[in-house]
């Protein structure tokens, strides 16, 4: 679940999603000692949920 990856509810606003992504990306960035796979998962989730069309498709089809 992409929402769980970012730790937000399905009703989260764009700004809440962005804030969660920024917080987690700093924590998990490989340059800061984080795990590259986790960072990639966060980024993939953010790319879908931050795009209105892609988010709508995800919400319908999972």
Secondary structure by P-SEA (a helix, b strand, c coil): cccccccccccccaaaaaaaaaaaaaaccccccccaaaaaaaaaaaaaaacaaaaaaaaacc
